[in-house]
Amino acid sequence: MIQYMSAREAAEKWNISQRRVSILCSECRIPDVAMLGNMWIIPRNAEKPVDARMKRNAVTEKGNTHPFVKWAGGKGQLLDVLKANLPNGMGTTITKYAEPFVGGGALLFALLNEYSFDEVYINDNNKELINVFATIKDNCERLLNELQTLQDNYEKLDLDEQQSFYYTQRDKFNEFVLNEETSIIKAALFIFLNKTCFNGLYRVNKSGKFNVPAGKYKNPLICDRENLMNISKRLRNVIMRSCDYHDVESFVDENTLVYFDPPYRPLNVTSAFTSYTENQFNDNDQIELAKFYKQLSDKGVKVLLSNSDPHNVNYEDNFFDDLYAGFDIQRITAVRMINSKSDKRGNVTELLIKNY
């Protein structure tokens, strides 16, 4: 289990200010950080990041990649557990990989750093997110030019001006209809908003409009050139879709690992937060996904799935235990916010379900 320290403890350890630690956390410069209430917590074994103000692009090593956006429910803090639960034969007998709910892609990038798959498939219902993946893959240099312009314009402003600039860019993002002509600027705005909005959230209203307020960051890393260029290389042979998750069925065979990371079932009313698209994912959808999981399993596909654990709030709630009876169900520890009261936040268990 990951051991955490506070931003104050990290500041003392690294001989920098606590404010600087908070900025590094908000810029996603420290792996596996999390929010506990309104406080950042940092893994105790985390190393002090290279100062991006002096060397902005020194964020990857030997061509490795990491997620280009912060994503609610991202799996960065659980990578060690996920990798420990991969099936035998990764990169040998397991030659294909698929993520039908790719999100920020933490596990995707970790696997692409380590294995050379014959084929990879990603999908997400969020068309704007998949557009960013596709733009990084096919038009990385043009995207980087747009991001560098946004970064340069943002950095020369004072805090009040940055707030105004943020809302202007948010309006542009919501006004532009995603098509071939707007795909690059929309991808750049997507990344810009993720790096400068409150807590790196992606949330839309019922009309599908991005509505997260501005954050307050002094030096966010908007144009992460080296990482995006490395990602572009990794994505060259990746199939990308934005459709119903059932589409993956035409891709899979007995040599495929499929990782399902769907919208989590809310643990309570206050956590029922529609963040990624204007569409809901309710209990009936969870039941349908479980049927599809079993369908793929019957075909010999290796399947791994994450979801929330109802036992955190009601030990008698066996919704997923019943749905996935007969499969390997593990309860793993994560740091999540599951309650509006600060004393009810912290370590929770999540479910990891596999058929192998």
N, C-alpha and C positions, 0 to 999 in steps of 0.2 A: 504493500500500500504506500502511496506517495506521502511523504512527510512534508508539511508546508511551514513556511515562516512568513511573518508579516512584512509589509513594505519597509517599516522602520528597521526591522532586523536585517533585511537585505541591504538597506542603505548603510548600516554600520559595517556589515561584512565587506561590502564593495567600496567603502569610503567615498560614497557619493550622497547627494541629498535624497531625502525621501520623495520629494517632488519628482526628481529625475527617475527614480524607480517607478513611480506611477506612470510617468510618460512612456517609459520603456514597456510597461505592461500594456498600456492603451494602444501602442504601436505594434503589438504582437511580436515584440523583439525578444521576449523570454518565453521559451516553450512551456506549455502546460500550466500557465497561470490560470487563476480562476477568481471570480468575484464571490466574496462572502459578505452578504449585505451590501454595504457601500465601500468595502475595503478589498484591496487586492491581496491575494495570498500567492506565494511563490514557492515552487519546490525547493527544499533545502539544499539539494545537490545541484541547483541551477548555477551556471557560470555567468559572470558579469559579461554582458554583450559588448562587442566592439563598439566604440563610440561612433554612431552613424553620422554625427555632426562633422566628424573629421574623415570618415571613410564610409559613406552611405551604402555602398553596394557590397560590403563585406559581410553578407548574411548567409551565404551558402558555402559548402565545402565540397570540392571535387565533383561539381555538377549536381549535387543533391538538391532536392526541391522541398518546399513546404507550402501549405495552403496560402493562397494569395488574398484571402479575405478571412476575417473573423466571422464565425458562424455559430449562432446559438445552438447548443447541443452538440457542438463539434467534438470529435473524438481524440483530440490531441493528448489529453491527459490520460487516456485509456489505451494508448498505442501499445505499450508493453504487454498489457493483458490481452489485447486483441491478437497481437503477433504470437503470443504464447499459445493461443487457441486456434491457430491456423492448421489446416489438415496437413498430413504428411505428403511430401511430393511437390511442394511449391516450387515452380520453375522447372520441374522434371515431368512427372505425370500430370500435374496441374498446370496446363499450358494456356488457359484462358481465364480471365477475371472480369467480373461484372459488378457494378454498383447501380442499381435502379433508383436509388435515392441518394445521389452523390453528395449534395450539400457542399460543404467546404472541402471535402475530399482528403481529410487527414490520412485515412488508411490508404486511399488510392495512391497518394504521393509517396507514402512510406514504402509501399510495395513496388512502385515503379522505380524507386531508388535502389531496390535490392534484387528485383527479378526482371528477366526479359521474357515477357509473355508473347505468345504467337499473336494473340488478339486481346484487346481490352474494350469493354463496353461501359459507357456511363450514361445515365439518364437522370433528369430531374424535372419535376413539374413546373419549376420556376424557369420560364423561358429566358428571362433576363440573365440568370446565372449561367445557363448553358450557352448563351450568346457570348459571355465573357470567356468561357472555356474555348469556344470556337474561334474567337478573335485572337486570343493568345496563341492558339495553334496556327492560324492561317495569316494573321496580320499583326504579328507581334511588334515590329518596328514602328508601324503607324500608331499602334496603341501606345507604345512608349513615348512617342512624340507628344501625343495628346496629354498623357499623364504628366510628363515633364513640364508642359505649359501650365497645367493646373497647379502643380506643385510650386512652380516659380511665382505664379500670380498669388497663390495663397500665402506663401511665406513672407512676402513683402508687406502684408497687411497687419494692422494691430488687431487685437482680439475682437473688438466690436465690428471692425470691417470684415474679419474672417467669418463672423456669424452671418452678416449680410450676404457675403459671397457664397456661403454654404447654401442659403435658402434660394438664391438665384440659380445655382446649379441644380438644386433639388427640383425646382420648377421646370427647368429644361428637361431633366430626366423624365418627369411625369408628362410633359407636353409632347415629347418626341414619340412617334409610333415606331416600334421596332421593325425595321425592314433592312434590306441590303444597303441602302444609302445611309442609314443612321446607326448601323450595327457597331461601328468602331467608336463613335462618340458616346453612344449609350454604354458600351463596355467601359470606357474610360470614366464616365460619370458614376457608374456602378461602383467601381473601385474607389474613386474619390469619396463618394458618400460613405462607403463602408469604413474608410480610414478616418473620417472626420465627423461622423454622426455620433450620437450618444451611445456609448458602450459598444460600438461596432455592430449594432442590431440591423437586421433586415426585416422590416415589418411593413405590411401594406394594409390599407383600409378595404372595405367591402367593394370599392370600385377598382381595386387593384393599384391604387396610387401609393407610392412610397411616402410614409408620413413620420419617419423618425426625426426628432429634433436634433439640432446641432450639438456636437460635443465641444469640449474646450481643451484643445491640444496645442502645444506650442510648436512642436516639430514633428508632425506625423510623417511617416515614410510613405508617401503617395506613389512615387515612381520607384518601385523596387526592381530595378533593371535586371540585375543578375539573376534573381529568382525567376522572373517572368521569362527571360530568355532560356533558362534551363527547363522551365515548364514547357515552353514551346517545343523544345526538342523531344521531351518525354511524351508529348501528346500526338506526335506525328502519325502513329498507327492506332489511335484511339477512336472508336466509333462513338458519336455523340447524338443523343436524342433528347427531345423534350416532349414526352407523351406519357401514356399510361404505363405503369411499371410492368404490366403483363407483356409488353413488347419484347422484354428480354428473353422470352421463351424461344424465339426463333434463333437466338444467339447461342444458347447453352447446349452443352453435351456432357458426357460423363467425365470429361477432362476440365470442367469449369468449376471455379469457386464463385459463388454469388454471395455478396454481403448486402443484406437488407438493413438499412438504418432509417426506417420510416419516421414520420412525425410521431412523437411519443404520445401515448395515452396520458391525458392529464391526471395528475394525482389528486387534484382538488379543483374546485371551481376557479380559484384565483390563478391557477397555473394554466388554465385553458386559454392560451394566448395564441391567436392566429397570426403567425409571424412571417411565414415565407411566401404564401400565395393567398389569393382571395378565397381559395377552396378549403373546406374543412376536411378532417380525416377522423371520422368518428368510430364508435365501436363496431358498427357494421363493416366499415372498411378494414378494421383490424381483423375481423373474422374472415373476410374475403382474402386478405393477405395470408392468413394462416392456411387457408385452403390451397392457395397457390404455392406456398412453401412446401406443403406436403406433395403437391403435384410434381414439383421439380425434384423433390427428394425421391419420389417413386421412379424417376427417370435416371437416377444414379448421379445427379448433380450434387456437389458438395455445397451446403447452404449454411450460412452463419447469419444470425439476426440479433439486433439490439432493440431493447425497449425499456420503458419504465417498469418499476417493480411496485405493484399496488400494495405490497406488504409494508411499505414505508408509512402508510397512513391507515391501513386496515388489514390486519393479518388474516382476516377471514376472506379477503378478496382474492380469489384464485383464478381470475379471468385468464391470464396467460398460462398459468400452470395447467389449466384445463384445456385451453386451445392447443397447446403444444405437448400434451401428454404423450409419452413415449420417446421424446427427444431429450437430448442432454441439456438441461436447464441449469445454468450457473447464476449465482448472485454475486456481482462484483461491486466494489466500492468506487463511488465517484463523488465529486464535490459539485452539488447543484443547489439552486434556490428553489425550494418547494413550498415556501410559505411567505406571506407578507410580513410576518413577525421575525425579527432578526434572530431570536433565540430558537427558532425552528428551522434555521438554515444551516447547511454544512454538509457533512458526509451523509450520503444516501446510498442505497443499493440499486443497481440496475440489472436487468436481465440480459444474459448472453445465451443464445439458444443455437445449438448446432446439431446436425444430423449425422455426425461422424465420430 
